[in-house]
Amino acid sequence: MKILVIGTGSIGHRHAGNLGALGATVETVSIRDGGLASALKHIADGADGAVIATETQIRLDLIEAAANKSMPLYIEKPLAFDPDTISAIYAAATKIAERSMVGFMVRYHPAFRHLARANLSDTYRYSFEIGHDVTQWRQNWSFADSYAAKPQGGGVLLDLCHEIDMAHCLFPGVLGDVESIGHTKYPGVDMATQVTRQGPALGLVSMDYLSPRSTRRIEIAGTETRRSFDLIEGRYADGEADLKFPFERNQMFLGAMHDFLALIAGAPTSSVEHLPRLDRVRASCEEIAAAHAARRFTGHLEGGKP
């Protein structure tokens, strides 16, 4: 298969490498070097599929062009950051939605897969937390020069939206309040955000760019069982049981890309419990966009990170 990888940042390079390892022929397309017009020409010239790993705000034109060529897509998360664009994408992508995916690769994490198979019906409270020191996140990377620092498409809620997606998968509910902390240097960009979710269980999703140490935890309180998962330290307590999940981070990306190639080939089945096929993830994408639109800034940092 020939697969276009549109976007040559860190995630685009990862996808290109994994596709090559899985046997695909990869053609990378740099938006920075060639602009949107170059990417559209590559799509018009044809391929078996494409990965869109660009900034969020320019994706609609690419998705429309690929859909017109009946070209399946793997679209990095978040699909879009406003509800109107979500609607436009789904209207454009009708023909390819069953053969396309959105990059919710944490659905492939073995700890999340364990929870996806568990009986969580006794849950009355849950929380998902993720935090990074954004200045130490990647080598040779500057927050100020990145898409993450832009008010259109940047900010921590969109960048680390996997936690909202996981909460959505495991616990049916609706969006509650969304409160954010900003920074005076980056108007409109959230540095820390917490999202409440309402339903049969009370939920809290927290994400930030400010933690001195990387944090990623899931806490689930049930009337019968308490579950405490630390995805950074690799400690997983499910009631009285301490679980082990041998895990290497790139396996999530490889698993998702394997399923994308299978979809292109016409094999729409997968062993993963929540296959992030485009036609199946609309409600999660809409919740992320709605949360972004609902942010209420309660304070702003001055100086310091980032």
Contacts in CASP RR format, 6 or more apart in sequence:
PFRMAT RR
TARGET T0000
AUTHOR 0000-0000-0000
METHOD contacts of the structure
MODEL  1
MKILVIGTGSIGHRHAGNLGALGATVETVSIRDGGLASALKHIADGADGA
VIATETQIRLDLIEAAANKSMPLYIEKPLAFDPDTISAIYAAATKIAERS
MVGFMVRYHPAFRHLARANLSDTYRYSFEIGHDVTQWRQNWSFADSYAAK
PQGGGVLLDLCHEIDMAHCLFPGVLGDVESIGHTKYPGVDMATQVTRQGP
ALGLVSMDYLSPRSTRRIEIAGTETRRSFDLIEGRYADGEADLKFPFERN
QMFLGAMHDFLALIAGAPTSSVEHLPRLDRVRASCEEIAAAHAARRFTGH
LEGGKP
1 23 0 8 1.000
1 24 0 8 1.000
1 25 0 8 1.000
1 48 0 8 1.000
1 49 0 8 1.000
1 261 0 8 1.000
1 264 0 8 1.000
1 265 0 8 1.000
2 24 0 8 1.000
2 25 0 8 1.000
2 26 0 8 1.000
2 27 0 8 1.000
2 46 0 8 1.000
2 47 0 8 1.000
2 48 0 8 1.000
2 49 0 8 1.000
3 19 0 8 1.000
3 24 0 8 1.000
3 25 0 8 1.000
3 26 0 8 1.000
3 27 0 8 1.000
3 47 0 8 1.000
3 48 0 8 1.000
3 49 0 8 1.000
3 50 0 8 1.000
3 51 0 8 1.000
3 261 0 8 1.000
4 27 0 8 1.000
4 28 0 8 1.000
4 29 0 8 1.000
4 42 0 8 1.000
4 43 0 8 1.000
4 47 0 8 1.000
4 49 0 8 1.000
4 50 0 8 1.000
4 51 0 8 1.000
5 12 0 8 1.000
5 15 0 8 1.000
5 16 0 8 1.000
5 19 0 8 1.000
5 26 0 8 1.000
5 27 0 8 1.000
5 28 0 8 1.000
5 29 0 8 1.000
5 50 0 8 1.000
5 51 0 8 1.000
5 53 0 8 1.000
6 29 0 8 1.000
6 31 0 8 1.000
6 39 0 8 1.000
6 42 0 8 1.000
6 50 0 8 1.000
6 51 0 8 1.000
6 52 0 8 1.000
6 53 0 8 1.000
6 54 0 8 1.000
6 62 0 8 1.000
7 28 0 8 1.000
7 29 0 8 1.000
7 30 0 8 1.000
7 31 0 8 1.000
7 52 0 8 1.000
7 53 0 8 1.000
7 54 0 8 1.000
8 28 0 8 1.000
8 29 0 8 1.000
8 30 0 8 1.000
8 31 0 8 1.000
8 32 0 8 1.000
9 53 0 8 1.000
10 138 0 8 1.000
10 141 0 8 1.000
11 53 0 8 1.000
11 76 0 8 1.000
12 28 0 8 1.000
12 51 0 8 1.000
12 53 0 8 1.000
14 250 0 8 1.000
14 253 0 8 1.000
15 51 0 8 1.000
15 53 0 8 1.000
15 74 0 8 1.000
15 253 0 8 1.000
15 257 0 8 1.000
16 26 0 8 1.000
16 28 0 8 1.000
16 51 0 8 1.000
17 26 0 8 1.000
18 250 0 8 1.000
18 253 0 8 1.000
18 254 0 8 1.000
18 257 0 8 1.000
19 26 0 8 1.000
19 51 0 8 1.000
19 257 0 8 1.000
19 261 0 8 1.000
20 26 0 8 1.000
21 254 0 8 1.000
22 254 0 8 1.000
22 257 0 8 1.000
22 258 0 8 1.000
22 261 0 8 1.000
24 261 0 8 1.000
27 42 0 8 1.000
27 47 0 8 1.000
29 38 0 8 1.000
29 39 0 8 1.000
29 42 0 8 1.000
30 38 0 8 1.000
31 38 0 8 1.000
31 39 0 8 1.000
31 54 0 8 1.000
31 55 0 8 1.000
31 58 0 8 1.000
36 58 0 8 1.000
36 61 0 8 1.000
36 62 0 8 1.000
39 54 0 8 1.000
39 62 0 8 1.000
40 61 0 8 1.000
40 62 0 8 1.000
40 65 0 8 1.000
43 50 0 8 1.000
43 62 0 8 1.000
43 65 0 8 1.000
43 66 0 8 1.000
43 69 0 8 1.000
43 71 0 8 1.000
44 65 0 8 1.000
44 69 0 8 1.000
46 69 0 8 1.000
46 71 0 8 1.000
47 71 0 8 1.000
48 71 0 8 1.000
48 72 0 8 1.000
48 264 0 8 1.000
49 66 0 8 1.000
49 71 0 8 1.000
49 72 0 8 1.000
49 73 0 8 1.000
49 264 0 8 1.000
50 62 0 8 1.000
50 66 0 8 1.000
50 71 0 8 1.000
50 72 0 8 1.000
50 73 0 8 1.000
50 74 0 8 1.000
51 73 0 8 1.000
51 74 0 8 1.000
51 75 0 8 1.000
51 76 0 8 1.000
51 260 0 8 1.000
52 59 0 8 1.000
52 62 0 8 1.000
52 63 0 8 1.000
52 66 0 8 1.000
52 73 0 8 1.000
52 74 0 8 1.000
52 75 0 8 1.000
52 76 0 8 1.000
53 76 0 8 1.000
54 62 0 8 1.000
54 76 0 8 1.000
55 147 0 8 1.000
55 150 0 8 1.000
55 153 0 8 1.000
56 78 0 8 1.000
56 80 0 8 1.000
56 81 0 8 1.000
56 147 0 8 1.000
56 153 0 8 1.000
56 154 0 8 1.000
56 158 0 8 1.000
57 81 0 8 1.000
57 152 0 8 1.000
57 153 0 8 1.000
59 75 0 8 1.000
59 79 0 8 1.000
59 80 0 8 1.000
59 89 0 8 1.000
60 80 0 8 1.000
60 85 0 8 1.000
60 88 0 8 1.000
60 89 0 8 1.000
60 92 0 8 1.000
63 73 0 8 1.000
63 75 0 8 1.000
63 89 0 8 1.000
63 92 0 8 1.000
63 93 0 8 1.000
64 92 0 8 1.000
66 72 0 8 1.000
66 73 0 8 1.000
66 96 0 8 1.000
67 92 0 8 1.000
67 93 0 8 1.000
67 94 0 8 1.000
67 95 0 8 1.000
67 96 0 8 1.000
70 95 0 8 1.000
70 96 0 8 1.000
71 96 0 8 1.000
72 96 0 8 1.000
72 99 0 8 1.000
72 100 0 8 1.000
72 260 0 8 1.000
72 263 0 8 1.000
72 264 0 8 1.000
73 93 0 8 1.000
73 96 0 8 1.000
73 100 0 8 1.000
73 101 0 8 1.000
73 278 0 8 1.000
74 100 0 8 1.000
74 101 0 8 1.000
74 102 0 8 1.000
74 103 0 8 1.000
74 256 0 8 1.000
74 257 0 8 1.000
74 260 0 8 1.000
75 100 0 8 1.000
75 101 0 8 1.000
75 102 0 8 1.000
75 103 0 8 1.000
75 278 0 8 1.000
76 102 0 8 1.000
76 103 0 8 1.000
77 102 0 8 1.000
77 103 0 8 1.000
77 104 0 8 1.000
77 161 0 8 1.000
77 162 0 8 1.000
77 165 0 8 1.000
77 288 0 8 1.000
78 158 0 8 1.000
78 161 0 8 1.000
78 285 0 8 1.000
78 288 0 8 1.000
78 289 0 8 1.000
78 292 0 8 1.000
79 86 0 8 1.000
79 89 0 8 1.000
79 102 0 8 1.000
79 281 0 8 1.000
79 285 0 8 1.000
79 288 0 8 1.000
79 289 0 8 1.000
80 86 0 8 1.000
80 89 0 8 1.000
80 285 0 8 1.000
80 289 0 8 1.000
81 152 0 8 1.000
81 153 0 8 1.000
81 154 0 8 1.000
81 158 0 8 1.000
81 288 0 8 1.000
81 289 0 8 1.000
81 292 0 8 1.000
82 289 0 8 1.000
82 292 0 8 1.000
82 293 0 8 1.000
83 286 0 8 1.000
83 289 0 8 1.000
83 290 0 8 1.000
83 293 0 8 1.000
85 289 0 8 1.000
86 282 0 8 1.000
86 285 0 8 1.000
86 286 0 8 1.000
86 289 0 8 1.000
90 97 0 8 1.000
90 282 0 8 1.000
93 100 0 8 1.000
93 278 0 8 1.000
96 278 0 8 1.000
97 277 0 8 1.000
97 278 0 8 1.000
97 279 0 8 1.000
98 263 0 8 1.000
98 268 0 8 1.000
98 277 0 8 1.000
98 278 0 8 1.000
98 279 0 8 1.000
99 263 0 8 1.000
99 264 0 8 1.000
99 266 0 8 1.000
99 268 0 8 1.000
100 263 0 8 1.000
100 277 0 8 1.000
100 278 0 8 1.000
100 279 0 8 1.000
101 256 0 8 1.000
101 259 0 8 1.000
101 260 0 8 1.000
101 263 0 8 1.000
101 275 0 8 1.000
101 276 0 8 1.000
101 277 0 8 1.000
101 278 0 8 1.000
102 276 0 8 1.000
102 278 0 8 1.000
102 281 0 8 1.000
102 285 0 8 1.000
103 256 0 8 1.000
103 276 0 8 1.000
104 162 0 8 1.000
104 165 0 8 1.000
104 274 0 8 1.000
104 276 0 8 1.000
104 281 0 8 1.000
104 284 0 8 1.000
105 162 0 8 1.000
105 252 0 8 1.000
105 253 0 8 1.000
105 255 0 8 1.000
105 256 0 8 1.000
105 276 0 8 1.000
106 112 0 8 1.000
106 162 0 8 1.000
106 165 0 8 1.000
106 166 0 8 1.000
106 252 0 8 1.000
107 113 0 8 1.000
107 116 0 8 1.000
107 165 0 8 1.000
107 166 0 8 1.000
107 169 0 8 1.000
107 256 0 8 1.000
107 272 0 8 1.000
107 273 0 8 1.000
107 274 0 8 1.000
107 275 0 8 1.000
107 276 0 8 1.000
108 251 0 8 1.000
108 252 0 8 1.000
108 255 0 8 1.000
108 256 0 8 1.000
108 272 0 8 1.000
109 231 0 8 1.000
109 245 0 8 1.000
109 247 0 8 1.000
109 252 0 8 1.000
110 245 0 8 1.000
110 246 0 8 1.000
110 247 0 8 1.000
111 218 0 8 1.000
111 229 0 8 1.000
111 231 0 8 1.000
111 236 0 8 1.000
111 243 0 8 1.000
111 245 0 8 1.000
111 247 0 8 1.000
112 166 0 8 1.000
113 272 0 8 1.000
113 273 0 8 1.000
114 236 0 8 1.000
114 238 0 8 1.000
114 243 0 8 1.000
114 245 0 8 1.000
115 170 0 8 1.000
115 218 0 8 1.000
115 220 0 8 1.000
115 227 0 8 1.000
115 229 0 8 1.000
116 169 0 8 1.000
116 170 0 8 1.000
116 273 0 8 1.000
116 274 0 8 1.000
117 273 0 8 1.000
118 227 0 8 1.000
118 238 0 8 1.000
120 170 0 8 1.000
120 171 0 8 1.000
120 220 0 8 1.000
122 222 0 8 1.000
122 223 0 8 1.000
122 224 0 8 1.000
122 225 0 8 1.000
123 171 0 8 1.000
123 200 0 8 1.000
123 201 0 8 1.000
123 220 0 8 1.000
123 221 0 8 1.000
123 222 0 8 1.000
124 201 0 8 1.000
124 202 0 8 1.000
124 221 0 8 1.000
124 222 0 8 1.000
124 223 0 8 1.000
125 201 0 8 1.000
125 202 0 8 1.000
125 203 0 8 1.000
125 220 0 8 1.000
125 221 0 8 1.000
125 222 0 8 1.000
126 167 0 8 1.000
126 170 0 8 1.000
126 171 0 8 1.000
126 201 0 8 1.000
126 202 0 8 1.000
126 203 0 8 1.000
126 204 0 8 1.000
126 218 0 8 1.000
126 219 0 8 1.000
126 220 0 8 1.000
126 221 0 8 1.000
127 203 0 8 1.000
127 204 0 8 1.000
127 205 0 8 1.000
127 206 0 8 1.000
127 217 0 8 1.000
127 218 0 8 1.000
127 219 0 8 1.000
128 163 0 8 1.000
128 164 0 8 1.000
128 166 0 8 1.000
128 167 0 8 1.000
128 204 0 8 1.000
128 205 0 8 1.000
128 206 0 8 1.000
128 217 0 8 1.000
128 218 0 8 1.000
129 163 0 8 1.000
129 205 0 8 1.000
129 206 0 8 1.000
129 207 0 8 1.000
129 215 0 8 1.000
129 216 0 8 1.000
129 217 0 8 1.000
129 218 0 8 1.000
129 219 0 8 1.000
130 160 0 8 1.000
130 162 0 8 1.000
130 163 0 8 1.000
130 206 0 8 1.000
130 207 0 8 1.000
130 208 0 8 1.000
130 215 0 8 1.000
130 216 0 8 1.000
130 217 0 8 1.000
131 160 0 8 1.000
131 207 0 8 1.000
131 208 0 8 1.000
131 209 0 8 1.000
131 210 0 8 1.000
131 211 0 8 1.000
131 214 0 8 1.000
131 215 0 8 1.000
131 216 0 8 1.000
132 160 0 8 1.000
132 208 0 8 1.000
132 209 0 8 1.000
132 211 0 8 1.000
132 214 0 8 1.000
132 215 0 8 1.000
133 209 0 8 1.000
133 210 0 8 1.000
133 211 0 8 1.000
133 212 0 8 1.000
133 213 0 8 1.000
133 214 0 8 1.000
133 305 0 8 1.000
134 143 0 8 1.000
134 148 0 8 1.000
134 209 0 8 1.000
134 210 0 8 1.000
134 305 0 8 1.000
134 306 0 8 1.000
135 143 0 8 1.000
135 305 0 8 1.000
135 306 0 8 1.000
137 143 0 8 1.000
143 149 0 8 1.000
143 209 0 8 1.000
143 306 0 8 1.000
144 185 0 8 1.000
144 306 0 8 1.000
147 153 0 8 1.000
147 154 0 8 1.000
148 154 0 8 1.000
148 155 0 8 1.000
148 156 0 8 1.000
148 159 0 8 1.000
148 189 0 8 1.000
148 209 0 8 1.000
149 155 0 8 1.000
149 186 0 8 1.000
149 189 0 8 1.000
149 306 0 8 1.000
150 189 0 8 1.000
151 186 0 8 1.000
151 187 0 8 1.000
151 188 0 8 1.000
151 189 0 8 1.000
154 189 0 8 1.000
155 189 0 8 1.000
155 190 0 8 1.000
155 191 0 8 1.000
155 209 0 8 1.000
156 190 0 8 1.000
156 191 0 8 1.000
156 192 0 8 1.000
156 193 0 8 1.000
156 207 0 8 1.000
156 208 0 8 1.000
156 209 0 8 1.000
157 164 0 8 1.000
157 178 0 8 1.000
157 180 0 8 1.000
157 190 0 8 1.000
157 193 0 8 1.000
157 195 0 8 1.000
157 207 0 8 1.000
157 288 0 8 1.000
157 291 0 8 1.000
157 292 0 8 1.000
157 295 0 8 1.000
158 288 0 8 1.000
158 292 0 8 1.000
159 209 0 8 1.000
160 207 0 8 1.000
161 207 0 8 1.000
161 288 0 8 1.000
163 205 0 8 1.000
163 206 0 8 1.000
163 207 0 8 1.000
164 195 0 8 1.000
164 205 0 8 1.000
164 284 0 8 1.000
164 287 0 8 1.000
164 288 0 8 1.000
164 291 0 8 1.000
165 281 0 8 1.000
165 284 0 8 1.000
165 288 0 8 1.000
166 218 0 8 1.000
167 197 0 8 1.000
167 203 0 8 1.000
167 205 0 8 1.000
168 283 0 8 1.000
168 284 0 8 1.000
168 287 0 8 1.000
169 274 0 8 1.000
169 284 0 8 1.000
171 197 0 8 1.000
171 199 0 8 1.000
171 200 0 8 1.000
171 201 0 8 1.000
171 203 0 8 1.000
172 199 0 8 1.000
172 200 0 8 1.000
173 197 0 8 1.000
173 198 0 8 1.000
173 199 0 8 1.000
173 200 0 8 1.000
174 197 0 8 1.000
174 198 0 8 1.000
174 199 0 8 1.000
175 195 0 8 1.000
175 196 0 8 1.000
175 197 0 8 1.000
175 198 0 8 1.000
175 287 0 8 1.000
175 290 0 8 1.000
175 291 0 8 1.000
175 294 0 8 1.000
176 195 0 8 1.000
176 196 0 8 1.000
176 197 0 8 1.000
176 198 0 8 1.000
176 294 0 8 1.000
177 195 0 8 1.000
177 196 0 8 1.000
177 294 0 8 1.000
177 296 0 8 1.000
178 193 0 8 1.000
178 194 0 8 1.000
178 195 0 8 1.000
178 196 0 8 1.000
178 291 0 8 1.000
178 294 0 8 1.000
178 295 0 8 1.000
178 296 0 8 1.000
179 193 0 8 1.000
179 194 0 8 1.000
179 295 0 8 1.000
179 296 0 8 1.000
179 298 0 8 1.000
180 190 0 8 1.000
180 191 0 8 1.000
180 192 0 8 1.000
180 193 0 8 1.000
180 194 0 8 1.000
180 295 0 8 1.000
180 296 0 8 1.000
180 297 0 8 1.000
180 298 0 8 1.000
181 190 0 8 1.000
181 191 0 8 1.000
181 192 0 8 1.000
181 193 0 8 1.000
181 208 0 8 1.000
181 297 0 8 1.000
181 298 0 8 1.000
181 299 0 8 1.000
181 300 0 8 1.000
181 301 0 8 1.000
182 188 0 8 1.000
182 189 0 8 1.000
182 190 0 8 1.000
182 191 0 8 1.000
182 192 0 8 1.000
182 297 0 8 1.000
182 299 0 8 1.000
182 300 0 8 1.000
182 301 0 8 1.000
183 189 0 8 1.000
183 191 0 8 1.000
183 300 0 8 1.000
183 301 0 8 1.000
183 302 0 8 1.000
183 303 0 8 1.000
183 306 0 8 1.000
184 300 0 8 1.000
184 301 0 8 1.000
184 302 0 8 1.000
184 303 0 8 1.000
185 303 0 8 1.000
188 297 0 8 1.000
190 295 0 8 1.000
190 297 0 8 1.000
191 208 0 8 1.000
191 209 0 8 1.000
191 210 0 8 1.000
191 301 0 8 1.000
191 305 0 8 1.000
191 306 0 8 1.000
192 206 0 8 1.000
192 207 0 8 1.000
192 208 0 8 1.000
192 209 0 8 1.000
192 210 0 8 1.000
193 206 0 8 1.000
193 207 0 8 1.000
193 208 0 8 1.000
193 291 0 8 1.000
193 295 0 8 1.000
194 204 0 8 1.000
194 205 0 8 1.000
194 206 0 8 1.000
194 207 0 8 1.000
195 204 0 8 1.000
195 205 0 8 1.000
195 206 0 8 1.000
195 291 0 8 1.000
196 202 0 8 1.000
196 203 0 8 1.000
196 204 0 8 1.000
196 205 0 8 1.000
197 203 0 8 1.000
197 204 0 8 1.000
197 205 0 8 1.000
209 305 0 8 1.000
209 306 0 8 1.000
210 301 0 8 1.000
210 305 0 8 1.000
214 232 0 8 1.000
215 232 0 8 1.000
216 230 0 8 1.000
216 231 0 8 1.000
216 232 0 8 1.000
217 228 0 8 1.000
217 229 0 8 1.000
217 230 0 8 1.000
217 231 0 8 1.000
217 232 0 8 1.000
218 227 0 8 1.000
218 228 0 8 1.000
218 229 0 8 1.000
218 231 0 8 1.000
219 227 0 8 1.000
219 228 0 8 1.000
219 229 0 8 1.000
220 226 0 8 1.000
220 227 0 8 1.000
220 228 0 8 1.000
225 238 0 8 1.000
225 239 0 8 1.000
226 237 0 8 1.000
226 239 0 8 1.000
227 237 0 8 1.000
227 238 0 8 1.000
227 239 0 8 1.000
228 235 0 8 1.000
228 236 0 8 1.000
228 237 0 8 1.000
229 235 0 8 1.000
229 236 0 8 1.000
229 237 0 8 1.000
230 236 0 8 1.000
234 245 0 8 1.000
234 247 0 8 1.000
235 242 0 8 1.000
236 242 0 8 1.000
236 243 0 8 1.000
236 244 0 8 1.000
236 245 0 8 1.000
237 243 0 8 1.000
255 272 0 8 1.000
256 276 0 8 1.000
259 270 0 8 1.000
259 272 0 8 1.000
259 275 0 8 1.000
262 268 0 8 1.000
262 269 0 8 1.000
262 270 0 8 1.000
263 277 0 8 1.000
268 277 0 8 1.000
274 280 0 8 1.000
END
